[in-house]
């Protein structure tokens, strides 16, 4: 990201589209308090090693 500082207007940020899309997806996923709590609990379980490997389903 690059911050553009302007004297007579608000500052601006320039970033890649991929980075912007990643930020927007994160905002969307965390917008719902229930979904945010579920995701944070899942991350905590992963960090504690409380995970199970499951096979992927064939389509």
mmCIF file of the N, C-alpha and C atoms, coordinates in Angstrom:
data_MODEL
# 
_entry.id   MODEL 
# 
loop_
_atom_site.group_PDB 
_atom_site.id 
_atom_site.type_symbol 
_atom_site.label_atom_id 
_atom_site.label_alt_id 
_atom_site.label_comp_id 
_atom_site.label_asym_id 
_atom_site.label_entity_id 
_atom_site.label_seq_id 
_atom_site.pdbx_PDB_ins_code 
_atom_site.Cartn_x 
_atom_site.Cartn_y 
_atom_site.Cartn_z 
_atom_site.occupancy 
_atom_site.B_iso_or_equiv 
_atom_site.pdbx_formal_charge 
_atom_site.auth_seq_id 
_atom_site.auth_comp_id 
_atom_site.auth_asym_id 
_atom_site.auth_atom_id 
_atom_site.pdbx_PDB_model_num 
ATOM 1   N N  . UNK A 1 1  ? 0.838   -1.185  0.000  1.00 0.00 ? 1  UNK A N  1 
ATOM 2   C CA . UNK A 1 1  ? 0.000   0.000   0.000  1.00 0.00 ? 1  UNK A CA 1 
ATOM 3   C C  . UNK A 1 1  ? 0.878   1.242   0.000  1.00 0.00 ? 1  UNK A C  1 
ATOM 4   N N  . UNK A 1 2  ? 0.393   2.248   -0.647 1.00 0.00 ? 2  UNK A N  1 
ATOM 5   C CA . UNK A 1 2  ? 1.080   3.531   -0.692 1.00 0.00 ? 2  UNK A CA 1 
ATOM 6   C C  . UNK A 1 2  ? 0.109   4.604   -0.228 1.00 0.00 ? 2  UNK A C  1 
ATOM 7   N N  . UNK A 1 3  ? 0.554   5.425   0.714  1.00 0.00 ? 3  UNK A N  1 
ATOM 8   C CA . UNK A 1 3  ? -0.267  6.535   1.199  1.00 0.00 ? 3  UNK A CA 1 
ATOM 9   C C  . UNK A 1 3  ? 0.123   7.785   0.421  1.00 0.00 ? 3  UNK A C  1 
ATOM 10  N N  . UNK A 1 4  ? -0.868  8.451   -0.124 1.00 0.00 ? 4  UNK A N  1 
ATOM 11  C CA . UNK A 1 4  ? -0.645  9.697   -0.847 1.00 0.00 ? 4  UNK A CA 1 
ATOM 12  C C  . UNK A 1 4  ? -1.155  10.827  0.032  1.00 0.00 ? 4  UNK A C  1 
ATOM 13  N N  . UNK A 1 5  ? -0.245  11.692  0.458  1.00 0.00 ? 5  UNK A N  1 
ATOM 14  C CA . UNK A 1 5  ? -0.590  12.819  1.322  1.00 0.00 ? 5  UNK A CA 1 
ATOM 15  C C  . UNK A 1 5  ? -0.805  14.050  0.447  1.00 0.00 ? 5  UNK A C  1 
ATOM 16  N N  . UNK A 1 6  ? -1.970  14.682  0.632  1.00 0.00 ? 6  UNK A N  1 
ATOM 17  C CA . UNK A 1 6  ? -2.289  15.865  -0.162 1.00 0.00 ? 6  UNK A CA 1 
ATOM 18  C C  . UNK A 1 6  ? -2.526  17.046  0.764  1.00 0.00 ? 6  UNK A C  1 
ATOM 19  N N  . UNK A 1 7  ? -2.105  18.220  0.334  1.00 0.00 ? 7  UNK A N  1 
ATOM 20  C CA . UNK A 1 7  ? -2.235  19.415  1.173  1.00 0.00 ? 7  UNK A CA 1 
ATOM 21  C C  . UNK A 1 7  ? -3.671  19.899  1.294  1.00 0.00 ? 7  UNK A C  1 
ATOM 22  N N  . UNK A 1 8  ? -4.366  19.945  0.189  1.00 0.00 ? 8  UNK A N  1 
ATOM 23  C CA . UNK A 1 8  ? -5.682  20.588  0.174  1.00 0.00 ? 8  UNK A CA 1 
ATOM 24  C C  . UNK A 1 8  ? -6.850  19.612  0.102  1.00 0.00 ? 8  UNK A C  1 
ATOM 25  N N  . UNK A 1 9  ? -6.588  18.349  0.389  1.00 0.00 ? 9  UNK A N  1 
ATOM 26  C CA . UNK A 1 9  ? -7.643  17.349  0.306  1.00 0.00 ? 9  UNK A CA 1 
ATOM 27  C C  . UNK A 1 9  ? -7.303  16.197  1.246  1.00 0.00 ? 9  UNK A C  1 
ATOM 28  N N  . UNK A 1 10 ? -8.204  15.243  1.343  1.00 0.00 ? 10 UNK A N  1 
ATOM 29  C CA . UNK A 1 10 ? -7.947  14.084  2.195  1.00 0.00 ? 10 UNK A CA 1 
ATOM 30  C C  . UNK A 1 10 ? -6.824  13.243  1.614  1.00 0.00 ? 10 UNK A C  1 
ATOM 31  N N  . UNK A 1 11 ? -6.104  12.556  2.495  1.00 0.00 ? 11 UNK A N  1 
ATOM 32  C CA . UNK A 1 11 ? -5.078  11.620  2.048  1.00 0.00 ? 11 UNK A CA 1 
ATOM 33  C C  . UNK A 1 11 ? -5.751  10.444  1.348  1.00 0.00 ? 11 UNK A C  1 
ATOM 34  N N  . UNK A 1 12 ? -4.989  9.736   0.536  1.00 0.00 ? 12 UNK A N  1 
ATOM 35  C CA . UNK A 1 12 ? -5.514  8.593   -0.204 1.00 0.00 ? 12 UNK A CA 1 
ATOM 36  C C  . UNK A 1 12 ? -4.557  7.416   -0.061 1.00 0.00 ? 12 UNK A C  1 
ATOM 37  N N  . UNK A 1 13 ? -5.078  6.219   -0.325 1.00 0.00 ? 13 UNK A N  1 
ATOM 38  C CA . UNK A 1 13 ? -4.272  5.004   -0.273 1.00 0.00 ? 13 UNK A CA 1 
ATOM 39  C C  . UNK A 1 13 ? -4.400  4.291   -1.615 1.00 0.00 ? 13 UNK A C  1 
ATOM 40  N N  . UNK A 1 14 ? -3.267  3.850   -2.142 1.00 0.00 ? 14 UNK A N  1 
ATOM 41  C CA . UNK A 1 14 ? -3.248  3.060   -3.370 1.00 0.00 ? 14 UNK A CA 1 
ATOM 42  C C  . UNK A 1 14 ? -2.771  1.661   -2.999 1.00 0.00 ? 14 UNK A C  1 
ATOM 43  N N  . UNK A 1 15 ? -3.534  0.657   -3.435 1.00 0.00 ? 15 UNK A N  1 
ATOM 44  C CA . UNK A 1 15 ? -3.169  -0.732  -3.134 1.00 0.00 ? 15 UNK A CA 1 
ATOM 45  C C  . UNK A 1 15 ? -3.564  -1.608  -4.312 1.00 0.00 ? 15 UNK A C  1 
ATOM 46  N N  . UNK A 1 16 ? -3.023  -2.808  -4.333 1.00 0.00 ? 16 UNK A N  1 
ATOM 47  C CA . UNK A 1 16 ? -3.370  -3.735  -5.414 1.00 0.00 ? 16 UNK A CA 1 
ATOM 48  C C  . UNK A 1 16 ? -4.830  -4.163  -5.271 1.00 0.00 ? 16 UNK A C  1 
ATOM 49  N N  . UNK A 1 17 ? -5.413  -4.548  -6.380 1.00 0.00 ? 17 UNK A N  1 
ATOM 50  C CA . UNK A 1 17 ? -6.795  -5.020  -6.359 1.00 0.00 ? 17 UNK A CA 1 
ATOM 51  C C  . UNK A 1 17 ? -6.917  -6.289  -5.522 1.00 0.00 ? 17 UNK A C  1 
ATOM 52  N N  . UNK A 1 18 ? -5.936  -7.176  -5.601 1.00 0.00 ? 18 UNK A N  1 
ATOM 53  C CA . UNK A 1 18 ? -5.965  -8.403  -4.794 1.00 0.00 ? 18 UNK A CA 1 
ATOM 54  C C  . UNK A 1 18 ? -5.997  -8.082  -3.306 1.00 0.00 ? 18 UNK A C  1 
ATOM 55  N N  . UNK A 1 19 ? -5.174  -7.112  -2.878 1.00 0.00 ? 19 UNK A N  1 
ATOM 56  C CA . UNK A 1 19 ? -5.134  -6.739  -1.467 1.00 0.00 ? 19 UNK A CA 1 
ATOM 57  C C  . UNK A 1 19 ? -6.473  -6.120  -1.051 1.00 0.00 ? 19 UNK A C  1 
ATOM 58  N N  . UNK A 1 20 ? -7.020  -5.249  -1.888 1.00 0.00 ? 20 UNK A N  1 
ATOM 59  C CA . UNK A 1 20 ? -8.319  -4.634  -1.608 1.00 0.00 ? 20 UNK A CA 1 
ATOM 60  C C  . UNK A 1 20 ? -9.407  -5.698  -1.485 1.00 0.00 ? 20 UNK A C  1 
ATOM 61  N N  . UNK A 1 21 ? -9.439  -6.641  -2.430 1.00 0.00 ? 21 UNK A N  1 
ATOM 62  C CA . UNK A 1 21 ? -10.442 -7.709  -2.378 1.00 0.00 ? 21 UNK A CA 1 
ATOM 63  C C  . UNK A 1 21 ? -10.298 -8.550  -1.121 1.00 0.00 ? 21 UNK A C  1 
ATOM 64  N N  . UNK A 1 22 ? -9.068  -8.801  -0.699 1.00 0.00 ? 22 UNK A N  1 
ATOM 65  C CA . UNK A 1 22 ? -8.823  -9.549  0.533  1.00 0.00 ? 22 UNK A CA 1 
ATOM 66  C C  . UNK A 1 22 ? -9.380  -8.799  1.743  1.00 0.00 ? 22 UNK A C  1 
ATOM 67  N N  . UNK A 1 23 ? -9.144  -7.500  1.793  1.00 0.00 ? 23 UNK A N  1 
ATOM 68  C CA . UNK A 1 23 ? -9.688  -6.691  2.892  1.00 0.00 ? 23 UNK A CA 1 
ATOM 69  C C  . UNK A 1 23 ? -11.213 -6.713  2.900  1.00 0.00 ? 23 UNK A C  1 
ATOM 70  N N  . UNK A 1 24 ? -11.827 -6.585  1.731  1.00 0.00 ? 24 UNK A N  1 
ATOM 71  C CA . UNK A 1 24 ? -13.286 -6.576  1.645  1.00 0.00 ? 24 UNK A CA 1 
ATOM 72  C C  . UNK A 1 24 ? -13.874 -7.925  2.050  1.00 0.00 ? 24 UNK A C  1 
ATOM 73  N N  . UNK A 1 25 ? -13.205 -9.016  1.700  1.00 0.00 ? 25 UNK A N  1 
ATOM 74  C CA . UNK A 1 25 ? -13.680 -10.339 2.106  1.00 0.00 ? 25 UNK A CA 1 
ATOM 75  C C  . UNK A 1 25 ? -13.598 -10.493 3.622  1.00 0.00 ? 25 UNK A C  1 
ATOM 76  N N  . UNK A 1 26 ? -12.514 -9.997  4.210  1.00 0.00 ? 26 UNK A N  1 
ATOM 77  C CA . UNK A 1 26 ? -12.365 -10.056 5.665  1.00 0.00 ? 26 UNK A CA 1 
ATOM 78  C C  . UNK A 1 26 ? -13.461 -9.251  6.352  1.00 0.00 ? 26 UNK A C  1 
ATOM 79  N N  . UNK A 1 27 ? -13.729 -8.058  5.856  1.00 0.00 ? 27 UNK A N  1 
ATOM 80  C CA . UNK A 1 27 ? -14.802 -7.225  6.420  1.00 0.00 ? 27 UNK A CA 1 
ATOM 81  C C  . UNK A 1 27 ? -16.136 -7.953  6.324  1.00 0.00 ? 27 UNK A C  1 
ATOM 82  N N  . UNK A 1 28 ? -16.418 -8.556  5.178  1.00 0.00 ? 28 UNK A N  1 
ATOM 83  C CA . UNK A 1 28 ? -17.670 -9.284  4.979  1.00 0.00 ? 28 UNK A CA 1 
ATOM 84  C C  . UNK A 1 28 ? -17.798 -10.442 5.966  1.00 0.00 ? 28 UNK A C  1 
ATOM 85  N N  . UNK A 1 29 ? -16.725 -11.215 6.128  1.00 0.00 ? 29 UNK A N  1 
ATOM 86  C CA . UNK A 1 29 ? -16.777 -12.382 7.007  1.00 0.00 ? 29 UNK A CA 1 
ATOM 87  C C  . UNK A 1 29 ? -16.901 -11.995 8.477  1.00 0.00 ? 29 UNK A C  1 
ATOM 88  N N  . UNK A 1 30 ? -16.335 -10.858 8.858  1.00 0.00 ? 30 UNK A N  1 
ATOM 89  C CA . UNK A 1 30 ? -16.367 -10.448 10.265 1.00 0.00 ? 30 UNK A CA 1 
ATOM 90  C C  . UNK A 1 30 ? -17.544 -9.531  10.587 1.00 0.00 ? 30 UNK A C  1 
ATOM 91  N N  . UNK A 1 31 ? -18.330 -9.159  9.572  1.00 0.00 ? 31 UNK A N  1 
ATOM 92  C CA . UNK A 1 31 ? -19.460 -8.250  9.782  1.00 0.00 ? 31 UNK A CA 1 
ATOM 93  C C  . UNK A 1 31 ? -20.514 -8.857  10.707 1.00 0.00 ? 31 UNK A C  1 
ATOM 94  N N  . UNK A 1 32 ? -20.754 -10.131 10.565 1.00 0.00 ? 32 UNK A N  1 
ATOM 95  C CA . UNK A 1 32 ? -21.722 -10.820 11.412 1.00 0.00 ? 32 UNK A CA 1 
ATOM 96  C C  . UNK A 1 32 ? -21.040 -11.224 12.721 1.00 0.00 ? 32 UNK A C  1 
ATOM 97  N N  . UNK A 1 33 ? -21.550 -10.771 13.870 1.00 0.00 ? 33 UNK A N  1 
ATOM 98  C CA . UNK A 1 33 ? -20.924 -11.144 15.146 1.00 0.00 ? 33 UNK A CA 1 
ATOM 99  C C  . UNK A 1 33 ? -20.846 -12.658 15.353 1.00 0.00 ? 33 UNK A C  1 
ATOM 100 N N  . UNK A 1 34 ? -21.889 -13.386 14.945 1.00 0.00 ? 34 UNK A N  1 
ATOM 101 C CA . UNK A 1 34 ? -21.867 -14.848 15.110 1.00 0.00 ? 34 UNK A CA 1 
ATOM 102 C C  . UNK A 1 34 ? -20.789 -15.485 14.235 1.00 0.00 ? 34 UNK A C  1 
ATOM 103 N N  . UNK A 1 35 ? -20.690 -15.033 12.997 1.00 0.00 ? 35 UNK A N  1 
ATOM 104 C CA . UNK A 1 35 ? -19.681 -15.584 12.093 1.00 0.00 ? 35 UNK A CA 1 
ATOM 105 C C  . UNK A 1 35 ? -18.277 -15.229 12.583 1.00 0.00 ? 35 UNK A C  1 
ATOM 106 N N  . UNK A 1 36 ? -18.094 -13.997 13.046 1.00 0.00 ? 36 UNK A N  1 
ATOM 107 C CA . UNK A 1 36 ? -16.788 -13.576 13.564 1.00 0.00 ? 36 UNK A CA 1 
ATOM 108 C C  . UNK A 1 36 ? -16.387 -14.437 14.754 1.00 0.00 ? 36 UNK A C  1 
ATOM 109 N N  . UNK A 1 37 ? -17.318 -14.685 15.671 1.00 0.00 ? 37 UNK A N  1 
ATOM 110 C CA . UNK A 1 37 ? -17.024 -15.508 16.848 1.00 0.00 ? 37 UNK A CA 1 
ATOM 111 C C  . UNK A 1 37 ? -16.659 -16.930 16.428 1.00 0.00 ? 37 UNK A C  1 
ATOM 112 N N  . UNK A 1 38 ? -17.389 -17.474 15.453 1.00 0.00 ? 38 UNK A N  1 
ATOM 113 C CA . UNK A 1 38 ? -17.109 -18.831 14.968 1.00 0.00 ? 38 UNK A CA 1 
ATOM 114 C C  . UNK A 1 38 ? -15.718 -18.907 14.337 1.00 0.00 ? 38 UNK A C  1 
ATOM 115 N N  . UNK A 1 39 ? -15.385 -17.922 13.510 1.00 0.00 ? 39 UNK A N  1 
ATOM 116 C CA . UNK A 1 39 ? -14.071 -17.909 12.865 1.00 0.00 ? 39 UNK A CA 1 
ATOM 117 C C  . UNK A 1 39 ? -12.947 -17.765 13.885 1.00 0.00 ? 39 UNK A C  1 
ATOM 118 N N  . UNK A 1 40 ? -13.115 -16.870 14.856 1.00 0.00 ? 40 UNK A N  1 
ATOM 119 C CA . UNK A 1 40 ? -12.080 -16.676 15.874 1.00 0.00 ? 40 UNK A CA 1 
ATOM 120 C C  . UNK A 1 40 ? -11.904 -17.923 16.729 1.00 0.00 ? 40 UNK A C  1 
ATOM 121 N N  . UNK A 1 41 ? -13.012 -18.615 17.029 1.00 0.00 ? 41 UNK A N  1 
ATOM 122 C CA . UNK A 1 41 ? -12.919 -19.868 17.779 1.00 0.00 ? 41 UNK A CA 1 
ATOM 123 C C  . UNK A 1 41 ? -12.174 -20.919 16.962 1.00 0.00 ? 41 UNK A C  1 
ATOM 124 N N  . UNK A 1 42 ? -12.449 -20.985 15.669 1.00 0.00 ? 42 UNK A N  1 
ATOM 125 C CA . UNK A 1 42 ? -11.768 -21.944 14.795 1.00 0.00 ? 42 UNK A CA 1 
ATOM 126 C C  . UNK A 1 42 ? -10.274 -21.660 14.721 1.00 0.00 ? 42 UNK A C  1 
ATOM 127 N N  . UNK A 1 43 ? -9.904  -20.398 14.636 1.00 0.00 ? 43 UNK A N  1 
ATOM 128 C CA . UNK A 1 43 ? -8.482  -20.022 14.607 1.00 0.00 ? 43 UNK A CA 1 
ATOM 129 C C  . UNK A 1 43 ? -7.812  -20.415 15.914 1.00 0.00 ? 43 UNK A C  1 
ATOM 130 N N  . UNK A 1 44 ? -8.488  -20.173 17.029 1.00 0.00 ? 44 UNK A N  1 
ATOM 131 C CA . UNK A 1 44 ? -7.946  -20.545 18.340 1.00 0.00 ? 44 UNK A CA 1 
ATOM 132 C C  . UNK A 1 44 ? -7.737  -22.056 18.425 1.00 0.00 ? 44 UNK A C  1 
ATOM 133 N N  . UNK A 1 45 ? -8.714  -22.831 17.958 1.00 0.00 ? 45 UNK A N  1 
ATOM 134 C CA . UNK A 1 45 ? -8.586  -24.291 17.972 1.00 0.00 ? 45 UNK A CA 1 
ATOM 135 C C  . UNK A 1 45 ? -7.408  -24.736 17.106 1.00 0.00 ? 45 UNK A C  1 
ATOM 136 N N  . UNK A 1 46 ? -7.234  -24.115 15.962 1.00 0.00 ? 46 UNK A N  1 
ATOM 137 C CA . UNK A 1 46 ? -6.121  -24.457 15.076 1.00 0.00 ? 46 UNK A CA 1 
ATOM 138 C C  . UNK A 1 46 ? -4.791  -24.179 15.767 1.00 0.00 ? 46 UNK A C  1 
ATOM 139 N N  . UNK A 1 47 ? -4.678  -23.019 16.396 1.00 0.00 ? 47 UNK A N  1 
ATOM 140 C CA . UNK A 1 47 ? -3.427  -22.652 17.072 1.00 0.00 ? 47 UNK A CA 1 
ATOM 141 C C  . UNK A 1 47 ? -3.112  -23.580 18.237 1.00 0.00 ? 47 UNK A C  1 
ATOM 142 N N  . UNK A 1 48 ? -4.139  -24.120 18.866 1.00 0.00 ? 48 UNK A N  1 
ATOM 143 C CA . UNK A 1 48 ? -3.946  -25.041 19.990 1.00 0.00 ? 48 UNK A CA 1 
ATOM 144 C C  . UNK A 1 48 ? -3.741  -26.481 19.513 1.00 0.00 ? 48 UNK A C  1 
ATOM 145 N N  . UNK A 1 49 ? -3.789  -26.705 18.218 1.00 0.00 ? 49 UNK A N  1 
ATOM 146 C CA . UNK A 1 49 ? -3.601  -28.049 17.682 1.00 0.00 ? 49 UNK A CA 1 
ATOM 147 C C  . UNK A 1 49 ? -4.832  -28.920 17.785 1.00 0.00 ? 49 UNK A C  1 
ATOM 148 N N  . UNK A 1 50 ? -5.976  -28.318 18.073 1.00 0.00 ? 50 UNK A N  1 
ATOM 149 C CA . UNK A 1 50 ? -7.231  -29.054 18.219 1.00 0.00 ? 50 UNK A CA 1 
ATOM 150 C C  . UNK A 1 50 ? -7.924  -29.135 16.854 1.00 0.00 ? 50 UNK A C  1 
ATOM 151 N N  . UNK A 1 51 ? -7.308  -29.893 15.941 1.00 0.00 ? 51 UNK A N  1 
ATOM 152 C CA . UNK A 1 51 ? -7.845  -30.013 14.586 1.00 0.00 ? 51 UNK A CA 1 
ATOM 153 C C  . UNK A 1 51 ? -7.936  -31.474 14.181 1.00 0.00 ? 51 UNK A C  1 
ATOM 154 N N  . UNK A 1 52 ? -8.719  -31.715 13.165 1.00 0.00 ? 52 UNK A N  1 
ATOM 155 C CA . UNK A 1 52 ? -8.861  -33.060 12.612 1.00 0.00 ? 52 UNK A CA 1 
ATOM 156 C C  . UNK A 1 52 ? -8.722  -32.972 11.099 1.00 0.00 ? 52 UNK A C  1 
ATOM 157 N N  . UNK A 1 53 ? -7.979  -33.913 10.533 1.00 0.00 ? 53 UNK A N  1 
ATOM 158 C CA . UNK A 1 53 ? -7.845  -33.958 9.083  1.00 0.00 ? 53 UNK A CA 1 
ATOM 159 C C  . UNK A 1 53 ? -9.008  -34.746 8.505  1.00 0.00 ? 53 UNK A C  1 
ATOM 160 N N  . UNK A 1 54 ? -9.630  -34.184 7.472  1.00 0.00 ? 54 UNK A N  1 
ATOM 161 C CA . UNK A 1 54 ? -10.753 -34.852 6.821  1.00 0.00 ? 54 UNK A CA 1 
ATOM 162 C C  . UNK A 1 54 ? -10.476 -34.900 5.324  1.00 0.00 ? 54 UNK A C  1 
ATOM 163 N N  . UNK A 1 55 ? -10.864 -36.006 4.674  1.00 0.00 ? 55 UNK A N  1 
ATOM 164 C CA . UNK A 1 55 ? -10.632 -36.095 3.223  1.00 0.00 ? 55 UNK A CA 1 
ATOM 165 C C  . UNK A 1 55 ? -11.565 -35.147 2.474  1.00 0.00 ? 55 UNK A C  1 
ATOM 166 N N  . UNK A 1 56 ? -11.084 -34.660 1.332  1.00 0.00 ? 56 UNK A N  1 
ATOM 167 C CA . UNK A 1 56 ? -11.917 -33.819 0.483  1.00 0.00 ? 56 UNK A CA 1 
ATOM 168 C C  . UNK A 1 56 ? -12.916 -34.686 -0.267 1.00 0.00 ? 56 UNK A C  1 
ATOM 169 N N  . UNK A 1 57 ? -14.081 -34.141 -0.502 1.00 0.00 ? 57 UNK A N  1 
ATOM 170 C CA . UNK A 1 57 ? -15.105 -34.868 -1.250 1.00 0.00 ? 57 UNK A CA 1 
ATOM 171 C C  . UNK A 1 57 ? -14.835 -34.730 -2.740 1.00 0.00 ? 57 UNK A C  1 
ATOM 172 N N  . UNK A 1 58 ? -15.018 -35.820 -3.473 1.00 0.00 ? 58 UNK A N  1 
ATOM 173 C CA . UNK A 1 58 ? -14.889 -35.769 -4.930 1.00 0.00 ? 58 UNK A CA 1 
ATOM 174 C C  . UNK A 1 58 ? -16.167 -35.195 -5.513 1.00 0.00 ? 58 UNK A C  1 
ATOM 175 N N  . UNK A 1 59 ? -16.019 -34.356 -6.515 1.00 0.00 ? 59 UNK A N  1 
ATOM 176 C CA . UNK A 1 59 ? -17.206 -33.772 -7.151 1.00 0.00 ? 59 UNK A CA 1 
ATOM 177 C C  . UNK A 1 59 ? -17.486 -34.445 -8.454 1.00 0.00 ? 59 UNK A C  1 
# 
